[in-house]
Amino acid sequence: MHKIAIVTGGNRGLGKEMSISLAKKSVDVIITFNNNEEQANEVVKILKSEFGIQASTIQLDMSKMDSI
């Protein structure tokens, strides 16, 4: 079974580390970010090039229900 994970705040700190950990296990990753798209895209680039997984970003503000 193919796995896909959604990591909130995956562009920095613990979220970034979780994204990398999942990629090491061949899990595709969707990274959510609030306002730093450039940083999120850089993490996606690393995940794709270093681990060969599918990865993408979605802008999301967890404090606003209409953004979910």
C-alpha distance (Angstrom), angle and dihedral (degrees) to the residues before:
residue distance angle dihedral
M1 . . .
H2 3.81 . .
K3 3.81 114.4 .
I4 3.79 130.4 -148.4
A5 3.80 123.5 -175.4
I6 3.79 130.5 -162.5
V7 3.79 111.9 -147.4
T8 3.79 116.4 -167.4
G9 3.78 111.3 -145.1
G10 3.79 89.4 10.2
N11 3.78 92.7 154.2
R12 3.82 96.6 75.6
G13 3.79 147.1 16.9
L14 3.78 118.3 -7.9
G15 3.80 92.1 -5.1
K16 3.80 91.0 57.1
E17 3.80 91.1 48.3
M18 3.81 90.2 49.6
S19 3.81 90.2 50.2
I20 3.80 90.7 52.7
S21 3.80 92.0 45.8
L22 3.81 91.1 52.5
A23 3.81 91.8 46.3
K24 3.82 89.6 54.0
K25 3.81 86.1 59.2
S26 3.84 91.5 51.2
V27 3.80 93.3 -107.6
D28 3.81 114.8 146.9
V29 3.80 112.5 -126.3
I30 3.79 136.6 -146.1
I31 3.79 109.9 -164.3
T32 3.78 120.3 -156.0
F33 3.78 120.6 -155.5
N34 3.77 134.4 178.8
N35 3.80 106.0 -151.0
N36 3.80 113.3 -19.4
E37 3.80 105.2 80.7
E38 3.81 93.4 160.7
Q39 3.80 91.6 57.6
A40 3.82 91.7 46.7
N41 3.81 91.4 50.1
E42 3.80 90.2 51.1
V43 3.82 90.9 54.9
V44 3.82 90.1 48.8
K45 3.80 89.2 51.6
I46 3.81 90.7 52.9
L47 3.80 93.0 47.2
K48 3.79 92.8 50.6
S49 3.80 97.7 43.4
E50 3.81 100.2 39.3
F51 3.80 100.6 35.3
G52 3.81 104.1 23.6
I53 3.79 95.2 -130.1
Q54 3.79 131.9 134.1
A55 3.80 112.2 -101.9
S56 3.79 136.8 168.3
T57 3.79 142.4 164.8
I58 3.79 136.3 -119.7
Q59 3.80 124.7 -170.6
L60 3.80 108.9 -128.1
D61 3.80 135.4 164.9
M62 3.81 106.6 -158.7
S63 3.82 90.2 -164.2
K64 3.82 90.9 64.5
M65 3.79 115.0 63.4
D66 3.81 93.1 -161.2
S67 3.82 90.2 63.3
I68 3.79 92.5 59.6
